[in-house]
């Protein structure tokens, strides 16, 4: 791993990286918490699954002073490793004592992200939050605004963003290797969600659910089910919801593959093409289910011009839906990928590799000199920012709009119509009835305020 750059060097190098510069300017300078050599005091909200990984990657160089998890087994395992930390089941209780906390790591289920993040921002604590940043469009806007006002270091858990492959793709696209890009496609092979039993077997779905369970089951003794439900409407416990990632297919708790993997795969075109809010979105797939997100669907986003970049259409496909352009242009059929179509050629990428197409026409291509600084590590980047004020590459000023865009694909799908998006006012002028999918009602005792 590269040694940490100095504050001045890291900030200049990161800001000069096009894509970050545009988004970083929207946020005030990060207030440094302490000396770069001092350890941060961390509060960990969610310590199992992804939370366990985030805990391990942040605690190895910092102090853990508070642990919170609705799952007593997760909490006990984490507390064994960090015996001096205070422990909580309810993160609202954790926020009653924050004087010794510098930064908060949130790795709960998607539907409670905003509720765990907002109090930290309001207390001007640095925040790392797993993807997707929020459960809906409204919450993404609330968190983005709060982060801007707080002026603290933030990072969404899109670990792939820190890799070199995405950086090289961004450099090629933005340097004009394939000319102006007017069309892009994203597809992911995962097909989890509402589908037939036969399709679930074919797609290796981890848990098949065609309808909402009518029977109730007894929650495991180690799980506080009421706290797990949090702001969502109460429903009886059933094993189709817990443990993760079973919950992500249920609209009350997540938004399916679109918001989950969209955080990773739509990230690349969002960065490379300097995207923000779409002008319109339309989606198609099986008839929407009232409670379960689809296994397979598609969504088409129309973006206007951005500086010297022309308008572009971005089409998302998940599950069994695939882009027709595969056969039309003979594109290598990678299981998941991102395809940029420019006036002078195409670029195909996935997480770890990319190629220019047609390959024979680019055999003598000379890649531009790398100008986006390598990441010092996804988690290290955030910890460094907390201590020095250096920027992060997936701060909430960037990941908030990315999260909104992903959610808008689901809004269009659930509304079953094309939506025209008024991003300034969070309105859908051509289909006001679709606005019910932008924001949800919260259970008594829960509010974003």
Secondary structure, 3 states (H helix, E strand, C coil): CCCCCCHHHHHHHHHCCCCHHHHHCCCCCCCCCCCCCCCCEEEEECCCCHHHHHHHHHHCCCEEEEEECCEHHHHHHHHHHCCCCEEECCHHHHCCCCCCCCEEEECCCHHHHHHHHHHHHHCCCEEEEECCCCCCHHHHHHHHHHHHHHCCCEEEECHHHHCHHHHHHHHHHHCCCCCCEEEEEEEECCCCCECCHHHHHHCCCCCCCCCCCCCCCCCCCCECHHHHHCCCCCCCCCCCCCCCCHHHHECCCCCHHHHHHHHHHHHHHHHHCCCCCCCEEEEEECCCCCCECECCEEEEEEECCECCECCEEEEEEECCCCCCHHHHHCCCCCCCEEEEEECCEEEEECCCCEEEECHHHHCCCCCCCCCCCCCCCHHHHHHHHHHHCCCCCCCHHHHHHHHHHHHHHHHHHHHCCCEECECCCCECCCCHHHHHHCCCCCCCCCCCC
